[in-house]
């Protein structure tokens, strides 16, 4: 096999621990990668080294948690092994590793085997809005009292159960609160509704893959046999299903490399289980453990605080971040009389940095624990005319025009997808008003068939008004034309046909008077069309099912937020959770008070692990700072209109050495897991 000449010096420039991880080519391995220690480089170089030593590229599976991370990893590996070069037209793509998110890889598996679980191969994937539409209908059927359970509450509870691999027939036994019992009564209906529409939600992608592997040994073995090596990034963020899927895919060849940091496990609220990384050596007794402790991001002074804080967690892998940069500026802890003074002071400091020390606004971040905190900072930033951006703006995929067009494509590909059909059935208006739609739904329920089956049955629609029948014919004609152009020409041509046949631009003119609003929405349609074109230009078979799967899975990354915000020269406002994976020269951590961090829920729970997770969250915030860190608190904060005294965060006492560390006298050993 020919390889890139640069591979002969693959470990040049790596430190000893990084080089050891890259050179280890077989068996289970845990790479404990502390914040800022260059883990992405280790993962990509190790993949390249496996290929250099004879592993076929397409026999390697690397899994991570975001499409952005997967894309960057694939690009870096391509550069290292020489597959990232531009090819001539019609030149076959060279084999390359499968680099994917968990969800995307599960979609590929389910496309091949969904029929074994009773789903169509071209199943739809429901996003949050689709789920809420379905849940709303189920709650109406259940006729629950008042506001006993909202669609969002129901989905959150069901999602939590799915993350624990709890199925509808088990839900009633684990439910404890009234809301959970109500959700349990709707869980089976919700799953039946999804199945009737030929759809899965995001949590189903994992749970159904796990079920597939558990119930169909031959399929499990077939999927596991596709790869000789499995690598999992951010292993501390895996939930139960991801953990078990990983074991299924790795148990025979045992070439499993997981990379992560238990000290940065901050997603328990969405199912992540830190014990997976803590117990890796118990699951794989012959595993090698490599600790990456050399930090290349932050100054020594900042790392001193981070190390001192995280050592208060009693259950963790024993490791210490070692600075590669000079001592730097000493971090500050500022106290203010109230939250208004805190906001004014922070913004005044930011203005000084920008005006007098020539710091770029994009190099400054204000980090907070809760979504309610940034209001005062926004007010002061506006007064000071300091540009800022805030994570949490409307998602690209929440825009009406994008949802409409994606619903058209989903329905055209999967006619039984009633959530998609009912969204576009009269958008733009085509004579199928609410009364007609209710008539069609009633007939479908009565017959026990999908709504589209009723709409295409002339005996069922003969009594409808002429305008409604014409509207149904128009819909059928649009679907046929789009399918033909997708099959015979390209997905881009199909998208153009959809826009023309629906006259969607005219619909925007009808709905929005302001030219700038119309232009903004047309720009969103343009971005969606660009996404179709980019998908069309990719390798392998390109079809509408694949596009919809990819676009819906990448919805949290595309058109959004972190990439776009990074291009703006503006101060960042973001939560500590959202800050993970980012770094800034200057960081302000605000609201350092008990009740905010650690959050009041964690304080009230009395659960040591809840406080430990909050401590890890604080640690993540500290390690975002490269050069300048300021932590601040307000001595009083208004609640229900009245100023109330606050208590400084217990983490501040730990950071400055004014709290007794329960782990102080524990004997430390490299790679040892404390408290286990």
N, C-alpha and C positions, 0 to 999 in steps of 0.2 A: 504494500500500500504506500503510495506516495504521500508525503506529509509536508506541511509548511516548514521551510528551513529554520524558521524561528523557534520551532519546537525543541531543538537540541539544547537550547538554553532556557527551557521552560521554567525552571525554578530559580533562575537568576533574578535577583531583586526581591525575592521572598525571604521573610525571616525564617528561622529554623522550624517553628511550629507550622507555619503556612506550608513550607516545603515538605514537611512530614505528611501533612494531610494530602497534598498533591501526589506524593510518591506512593501512597498506600493504594494499591490497585485491586484488592479483593477483601472479602469478609465484611462484617458489620463494623461501622465506624461512626462515632459521635464526635462532631466538631463543635466544641463550645466556643462560639464566636461572640466575644464581648462587643459592646457598642464601639463603632469606629475602628474595628480591627481588620477590615479588608476581607470580609467573608465572601462577597460576590466574586472577588478576584480568585479566591481559593476554589470556589465551586466551578467557575468557568475553566480555570487552569487544570483542575482535576479531570474534567470531562475531556479536555484536549489531550491530557496525558494518557487517559484510558485508550483513546483512539490511536495515539502514537504507539502504544504498546499492543496494538492488534485488535482491539474491540471494534467491531463494525459500528459506525456512528448511529445507524438506525436500531441498534440493540441497546441503546441507552435511553432511559426515561428520567427526566429531571422535572420535578414538580415544585411550584411555588404558589403564592397566594394572590398575586395581581397580574393582570395581563401586561401591565407596563414592565414589571420585573421579569416576566417570562420573555417578553420581546427583547429587552436589553440583554438578557442572558443568551438568547439565541444569536443575537447580533455579535456579541463578544466571542462566543464559541466559533461562529462562522469566520471571524477575522483570524482567530488562532489556527484554525485547521484549513483555511483557504477556501471555504465554501461560501464566503460572503461576497465574492466578486460578482460583478454584473455578467450575465450570460447573454449569448446571442439568442435571437428569437428562435423558438422551437428547440433550443438546446435543452436536453433533459436535465432536471435538477439533480445534483449529486446527493447521495444519501446524507442525512444529517440527524442529529439526536432529536428525539421528541421532547421539546421544552414547553411546558403547559401549566396552566392552573389545575388544581384538583377538579374543579367543576368542568372545565373544558375537556379534560381527559375522560371524565365520567360520561360526558355527552357522547364522545366517540365510541366508548364501550356500549352505551345504551342504544346508539343508532344501529349497532350491529346486532344487538340481542334483545331489544325492548319487547319484541313479540313474545319472548319467553315469560314475560311478566304481564302480558295482556295489553300492552300499549302498541300503537302503530310505530313503525320505524321513523316516520316523519312527525313524531310528537312535537307539539308546541312547547315552548318554555315560557311560563308565566312570570312576569316581573311583579313588583309590589302592587302596582296599580291594577293589573289584571287579577291578582289575588284578592284585593279588597273588593272588587266588583263581584267576584264569586262569593266571598264571605258575606257581603251585604245581603245577597239573595238568600243565603242559608239562614242568616239570623232572622230574616223576615219569616221564613218557614217555621222556625222554632218558636216564634212569637214570645220572646223573652220579655220580662217586665221592664219597662222604662229603659234606662241606660245601663242595664245589668252587664252588658258586654258589648264593646265596640268592635267593628271589624278589625281594627288594628290590634286590640287586646287579644282577640281570638287568634289572629295569625302569629302574634308573638309567642303565645302559649304553645300553639301547635308546632311552631318552628323550634322552640326549646325542646319539645318532646322528640321531634325528628332528629335533632342534634344528639339526643341520647338514645337514638334507635328505638324509641317507644312508638308502637303502631296503634291504630285506632282501638283495637280490641284490648289493649293494655292501659289506655289512657284513664279510664274510669277508676282503675285501681291505684294509680299514682296521684290522681287529683286530690288536693287538700282544701283549697279555698273555693268559695262559691263560683268565682270566675273560671277557675280551672274545671269545675264540674260542668258548667255551661259549655265551655270550650270542648270538653270531652264528648258532650252530646252532639256537637257539630262537626267533630273531627272526621267521622266516617262519611258524613254527607259531603264534607269538603273534598275528601279523597275521591268519592264517587263522582262528584261534579268535575273534578280534574280529569278523571279517566273518561267520562262521557264526552268531554271536549278534546280527547286525545292530547292531554297536556300534563306537564309536570311543573312544579315550582322549583326554585333553586335548591331547597333542602332535599327535595325528592331525588335530585341528580345524584347526591351522595347516598341517601338512604336506599334508593332503588338499586344502585350499584352494589352496595353492601348486601342487600337481599339477594340479588342475582348471584353473587359469589357464594353466599351461604346455601342457597337452594339448588344451585346448578354447578356441581363440581367440575363437569367437563368444560363449561364456559369459563370458570375461574382458572382452570389449568391452561386453557387456550390463551386467555389474556395474559396470564403471568409468563407464558412461554415466549411472548413477543420480545422480552427484554432480558438481558444478562446483568444489567446494573440499574439500580433505582437510586436516585438522589432526591432528597426532600429538603427544601430550604424553609426557614422560619418554622422549624419543627415544633417549637413551643406553642405555636398557634393552632395546632391540629385539634379537631374535635374527635369524638368517639368514632364516627364513621370513617373519617380520614385516616385515623390511626389503624383501624382494622383493615381498610382497603390496602393501606401500605403493607401491612403484614401479609395479606393474601398475595400481593404481587411480588413479595421478596422472599417468602419462606423457603422456596426450593433452592434458589441459587445463593441466597444469603448475602448477596453483594448489595447491601443497603448502607448508604451514607446519609446521615441526617445532620443538618447544620442548624444551629439556633442558639438562643440565649435565654435560659430560664429567668434571668434577671429582667428581661424585657417582655415577659408574658403578661399582657394587659387586656386580654380579650375574653376573660371568663364569662362576661355577660352575654357573649354570643356563642358560647359553647366550647371555647378553647380550654384544654385541660393541661395544666403545667406538669402534672405527674407523668405525662408521656415522655417528656425529655428527662425528667428526674429519674425515671425508672428504666431508661433505655438499657443500661448495663444488666438489669435484671431480666429484661425481655430477651436480650442477646448477650449471654454470659461471656462469650469470647470477643466482645466488641473492643476495639481500640478506642481510646478517648484522647482527643487532641484539644488542648486549650489554646485559643488565640487570645492573648492578653495585651499585646502591644497596640495601644491606641494611637492612631495617626490624626485624630480629629481635634481633640481638645487640649488645652494647656494643662500643665501639671496641677495648678491651683484648682481648676475646675474638677479634675479627676479625683483630687483628694476628698472633696465634698461628696462626689458620687460614690466612691469606695466606702467612705465612712458611713454613709446612709444605708447602702444595700447590705452591709454586714449585719444589720439588725434583723434581717430576715433569717429565721432559724432553719428553714428548709430550702436549700439551694445548693448548687454545685459550688465548691470552694474555688474562687478565682478572684483576681485583682487586676484592674486595668492599670497598665504600665504606660506612663506618658512617653511619647516620642518627641514632644515639643517642649520648649523651655517653660519655666514656671508661669510666666505671664502675669496678667492683672489679677489681683485678689478679688474673688466674688464678693458682692455686697448684699447685705440684708437691711432693707429699709422699712421702718415703721411709720405709718401715717395715721392721723387722728380719725379719718373716716375714708370711705371708698371714693368720695369725690376728690379729696386731696391726693389720694393714691393715683387716680387717673391723671390729674393735672400734673403731678410730679413726674410720672413716667413719660407723659407726652412732652413735657418741657425738656427732659433729658434727651429724648429722641430728637427734638428740634435742634438742640445744641449739637448733637452728634452729626446731624446732617449739615447744619449751617457752618459749624466751626471746625469739625474734625473730618469733614468730607467723607463721612460714611454714607454709602448708598442706601436709600430706603429699603431696597429688596434684601439687604443684608441684616435687617432687624426684624425680630419676631416678638410678639406679645403672646404668651401662652397662658391659658386659663383652664380651669377644671370643668366648668359648667357653661352651657350655652347662654345663660342669662347674664354672665359677667361682662361681655364686651361692650354693652350699650354705652356706658360712661366713657370708655376709651374712644369709641367712635365719635362721640360728641366732641371730645377734646381734640381729636385729630382733625376733625372738620374745622374747628375754630382756628387751629394752628395752620390750616391749609397744608397738612402733611398727607400725601397720598397713601391710601391703605387698601388692602384687599382682605376679604374674609372668606374662609372656606365655609360652605353651607349655602351658597347661592343655588338657584334652581338648576337641577340637573338638565343636561341636554335632552335626555330621554323623558323628562317630565313635560316638555313643551307640547302643546296640543297638536301642532302640525306634524311633529315627529311621531307622536303616538298614533295619530290618524293613519299616516302612511305605512307605518310598521304593522298596524292592525290589518290594513288591506292585504299586505304581503303575507301575514300569518294566516289570514282566512283563505286566501287564494291557494296557499300551500296545504292547509289543513281545514277543509270546509266545515268539519265538525267543531271547530274552535268558536263556540258561540259567544264568548266574551269579545273576541275580535270582530265577529260578524255584527253583533248588536251595536258596537261602537261606530261602524261605518255604514250600517244599513241605510241610513238617511243622511250621510255626510259625504258630499254636499246634498241638499234636499233633492229627493227624486220621487216624491209621492208616497213615501213609506213612513207616514207619521206615527205618533205614539199609539193611537187607537188600532191601526193596522198591525203594528208590531205586536201589541198585546194579543190580538186575535191569532197571529201566527204562533206565538209562544204557547197559547192555550191549546191550539191544535197539536203542537208538537208534544206537549205534556200528555194530552189525552191519548195520543198514538204511541207514546214512548219512543219517539225518534228525534233526531236532531232537527233544529229549526230549518236548516238549509234543505233537508229532505222534504219538508212541507212546502217550502218556497218553490221547489222545482217539480212539484206534483200538481199538474194542471187541475186535477179534480179538487184539490184542497184550496186552490187559489181562485177558482172560477167565480166565487161570489165577491171577491175583492173589487174595489173601484178600478176603473180602467187605468188611472194614473199609477196605482200601486202595482198592477200587473206589468205596466211598462217599466216601472222602476226595477222590478225583479229581473226583467229581461235585460235591462241596462247593466245591472250588476253581473249577471251571468256572462254577458258579452265582454265586459271589462276583464273578468277573470280569464276568459278564454284567450283574449288578445295578449294579456300579460304573460300567460303560460307559454303561448306560442313563441313570443319574442325571446323569452328566457331560454327556451329549448333550442330554437333555430338560430338565434343571433347571440345575445349576451344579456347578462343581468342589468347592465347599464341601459341597454335598449328597452328592457322590460320596465325599468324604472321610468324612463322617458314616456313610455306608453301609458303607464299608470297616471302620471301627472297630466298628460294630455286628455286621456279619456275621462278622468274625473273632473277636469277643469278646476283643479285645486287652487291655482293662482287666482281664478275668479272668485272662489270661495273666500280667500283671504281679503280680497277687495271688498266683498260684501260684509265681512265681519269686522274689519278694522278701518276706521276712518283716517287715522293718522298715517302719513306716508312712512315715517320712521318705524312705526310698529310693523307695517307690511314688509318693509325692507329687512327688518330683523328676522321676521319669520321666514321670508324667502331665503335668507342667508342660512337658516337652520336646515331648510330643505336642500339647499346647495351642499351643506356639509354632509347630510345623509347620502346624497347622490355621490359625493366624493368617496364616502365610505364604501358604497357599492362598487365603485370603480377600483378602489384599492384592493378590495377583496377579490374582485375579478382577476386582477393582475398577479395574484398569489400562485403558489405552486399547487399541483395536484388538481383533483376534480373540483370544479366550482359550480355549485348549484344553490338554489334559493334556500333549501333546508339548511345547508352549511352556513350561508350568509346570516340567516336569522339566528342560528345558534351562536355564531361568533359575535354578532352585534349585540345580542341581549346579554351575553356573558361579559362583554367588555363595556357594558353600559356605565359602570361606575368609573371607568377610566376615560372613555371617549368624550370629547367635546368639553372636558371638564378640567377639573378645577386645578389640581396642583401644577400640571404642565402649563396651563394658560396663565395662572397666577405668577409662575416663575418668570414669565417673559415680561411682566409688568414691573416697572421700578417703583415699588410701593411696599410699605411696611405690611408684614403679615400679621393677621389676627387669627389664631386657630386654637382649638382645644389640644390638650396634651395627647389625647388619643390620635388626633389627626396629624400631630407633629412627628409621629414615629416614622423613621425612614428619611427624615429631612435633617438639615444642619444649617446653622446660621452663625455668622461671626458675633452677633450681638443678640442676647436673649433676655427678655424680662419675664419672669414667672410671677404672676400676680395672684392676690387672694390666698396667700399662704396661711390659712387659718383652719383649725379643726372645724369640721362641718362642710368645708369646701374641699380641702385635701388634707387628711382623708375625708372622703365624702360622708355626709351625715348617715347615709344608709349603711355604710360599712362600720361606722362607729356604733350605731344602734344594734347592729346584728350580733355584736359580741364574738364574732368569728375571727380567729387569728388570721386565717387565710385571706379574708376580705381586707384586713388592714395590710397584709403583706402585698396584696395586689395593688393597693393604693400607693404603697411605698415604691413598688416597681414603677408605677406610673410617674411618680415624682422623680425617680432615677432616670427614666426616659427623658423627662423634661430637662434635667441638668445636663445630660450627655448630648443634647441637641446643640449646646453652646460650644463654639470653637474658641473664642477669645475673651468675651466679656459677658458675665452673667450677673444679673441683679434679681434678687428675690424680695418681694414686698408683701406687706400685710396692712390691713386697716384695723385700728384698735376698736373702732365701732363700725357697725354696718346696719343699714336700715332694713328692717323686716316689718312688713305690713305698715309701712309709713313711719315707724318709730325707730330711732337709733338704739341698737342693742350692743352691749360689749361683746367682743369676740375673744377667743382663746388662740394664741399663736399655734400654728400647726406643730404637732408633736415631732414632725420630721425636721423642723428647724432646730429643735433641741438636740436631736440625734446628729444632725449635720455639724453643729458647732461643738459637739463633744460634751454637752451638758445633760446627757441622758445615759443611764447605765446600760451597756450593751450586754444582753444575755448570752451572747456568743463569745464574749471577750476571752474566756479562758479555755475555749475549745481548742484542741490540737488540730492544726491545719495540715492537710496533706493534698498534694496536687491531684485534681480530679475527684477528690472526695465529695460526696454529697452530704452536706450538713443536715442533721435532724432526721436522717432516714435510718 
